[in-house]
């Protein structure tokens, strides 16, 4: 019951608890959402409140492949080199903020 977001890793060290790796994932995902998708801090806070399990995902293994897929699905190719203020990025950002559960899907299996 205590393995959820914000509980594990505090206080007593437990070998089964999620520790620094999860903290690194949270920080890395926040940075990715801010810098690459230009999602505002209040919007990230809202995502944390409404979809806390999203921040347990690995940015490189789960989130980036889905974002790359969204770019290609919208006809932008598989490049993610768009500037954060571009229309391409704004469309993908809108999809991610309106449907954040998409980031938990596996591109090969679910999309």
N, C-alpha and C positions, 0 to 999 in steps of 0.2 A: 503493500500500500504506500510505502514511502519512496518508491522509485520514480515518482512523477517529476515533472519539471519543477525545479526550485527546492526540492527536498533532499535528494541524494547529494552526497559530497559535503554536507555541512556537519560540523561537530565530530563525532566519533568516526574514525576510519573503518569502513566496512569493505571487505574484499569483493563483495557482490555489488556494492553501490557504484553508481556511475560517478566518475570523478572528473579529473581535469580534461579528459577528452570531450566530455559533453560541454564543459565550460568553453573550451576552444571552439567547438562546433557552433555554440550560440554566438560567440563573438565573430567568428568567421562568417556566419550566415547574415548577421546584422550588417557587417561591413559590405558584404556582397550586395545585399538589398539596397543599402544606401548608395554605394558608389557605382555599381553596374546598372541597377535598375532605377536609381534616383527616387527611391521610396522615402518619404519624409519620416523623421523620428516619431511624430504622433501616429502615423499610419503603421509603423513597425510596432509601437506600443499596443495599438489596437489588435494587430495580428497576434502578438504575444498573449493578450488577454483572451481573445476568442479562439485561437488555434495554438495552444502552447506546445503541442506535440510536433508542430512544424519546426520548432527550434531544436529538436533532437536530431534532425536530419543532417547528414554530411553534405556540405555545400558542393563538394567536388563529385561525390558519388551519386547523389540524388537530385539536387536542385539544378545544377548547371546543365545536365543533360535534358531536363524537362524544359528549361528556358531556351536552350538551343533548339529543341524540337518546336517550341512555340514560334520562334523566329522563322524556322523553315516552313511551318504550317501556314504562316501568313505571307509566304512568298518572298521572304527576305534572304533566302539561302541559309546555309548553316553557319554563317559568320555571325559572331557576336561582338563585332568591333564597332558597332554603332555608338555614337556619342550619347551620353546620358540624356541630353536634351532633344534628341532626334525624335521624329514622329514614330519611327520603328520602335524605339525603346518605350515611348509613352504608351503605345498600344499594348505591348507585352506587359508593362507595368500595370495597366488597367486590368488585364486578364488575371495577373497574379494577385492583385489586391482584392478583386471581386470574387475570385475562385482559388483561394490559397491551397485548398485540398489537392489541387492538380499537382502541386509540387511533391506530394507524397507518392505519386504513381511512378511505376517503372516504365520507361519509354518502350523497351522491348516487349514487355508483357502486357501492358495496359493501354498503351497509346499507339 
